Amino acid sequence: MQKRSRKRLAPCFENKIYAASSNHNAAARGVDCRSHHCRKIDKITVQLKETYPVGTVLGYVEASEEDAARFKKTVPEPPKGTVAMEIPGREEQATVAARQRDGEGVRRTGGLPVPAAAKGAGFLSPRVRARMDELQLTSTDLAGIPPTGAGNRITIKDLENFMHKIEKQTAHEASAIRAGVAEAMRRSWTRPLSTIGSSVNLDPVLQNRQSRDPKPGPGLYALRALALALAENPGAAAKFIGSRVVQSNSIDVGIAVEAGDGIMVPVIRSADKTSLADLTAKYKELVDLARQRRISPDMQAGGIATVSNFGTFGMEWGTPIPLPDQTLLLGLGAGKKVPSWDENKKQFVPKTEAQITLSFDHRSIDGGGAGRLLKRVIELLEDPTKL
């Protein structure tokens, strides 16, 4: 504290909520703070219409030594450790913001500027949230914004600057199906997801396929194998909702179909009780409806799992994300010829091998259970007569 004509400067008021309190406005009008034995407001260290964390000093007043002594007895201890470091002063904030604008204290990842101390969007003021609602933005959309506010927060100015940069780039409104996929994936990612994988010999499937008419694709063989494996292990055919494990009444499995600039996942009901021939006919019908955008929401709801044959795009491996209302997603990669040791012939022989993955909601099923389920799927695919 500094003496000033036998007067002392003391903190007059502190922020008690995550916003500039009414004390700030009162101080700006010259109202003294009698509850803190204040005589005259000396300095206001904050700005109107800004947001400040709890504990931030909003201003200083002149007080006699006696008043200052009485005030010192009531003032709380300042925050210590990392908390104090997260509440920079106004001058420090301005310096950090200037350095960020000039490129100092910023590391670059893939050409994008990222503040070295960035922690992402945490607390957002009501004003920022209201603007986000108006622009139909989520917290995920703000992940790339370098924050300049107190406590590493995104301010309304940060948001507006970000949107101004977006307007200068080429953009168009997302289609309904693209927006739907984006929302589904955002909700899915809030769960603890995991993926396991192995390899499967596709030669038995390819040979069995030649004897069928119409000929089902490898994805339908995988769907049928998954449905039968789930019927044998009903504990894996469950969803975790709240504090309960909800068992599925039927084995309903979806199959991912590319439709324009998005994916649609029509669900085949009681897939474990549907033959491969019926699955083939049903799949053709659903693909035609999907490409015409005639798949209704009811036709995509209620499944326990989905099969994605990303091998049709030449991909060998992937970690697809289960839909938010499903527990499992089986992925099948492209088959390719690899050498395999034949114990009877005592030599290497070629075989068609594909990578197969199982992504799952770890709340509903553990790694051991998922591994046993995937192993059973592989066994059925390598003996398609059981399908």
Secondary structure, 3 states (H helix, E strand, C coil): CCEECCEEEEEEEECCCCCCCHHHHHHHCCCCCHHHCCCEEEEECCCCCCCCCCCCEEEEEEEEHHHHHHHHHHCCCCCCCHHHHCCCCHHHHHHHHHHHHHCCCEEEECCEEEECCCCCCCCCCHHHHHHHHHHCCCHHHHCCCCCCCHHHCCCHHHHHHHHHHHHCCCCCCCCHHHHHHHHHHHHHCCCCEEEEEEEEECHHHHHHHHCCCCCCCHHHHHHHHHHHHHHHCHHHCEEEECCEEEECCCCCEEECEEECCEEECCEECCHHHCCHHHHHHHHHHHHHHHHCCCCCHHHHCCCCEEEECHHHHCCCCCCCCCCCCCCEEEEECCCEEEEEEECCCCEEEEEEEEEEEEEEECCCCCHHHHHHHHHHHHHHHCCHHHC
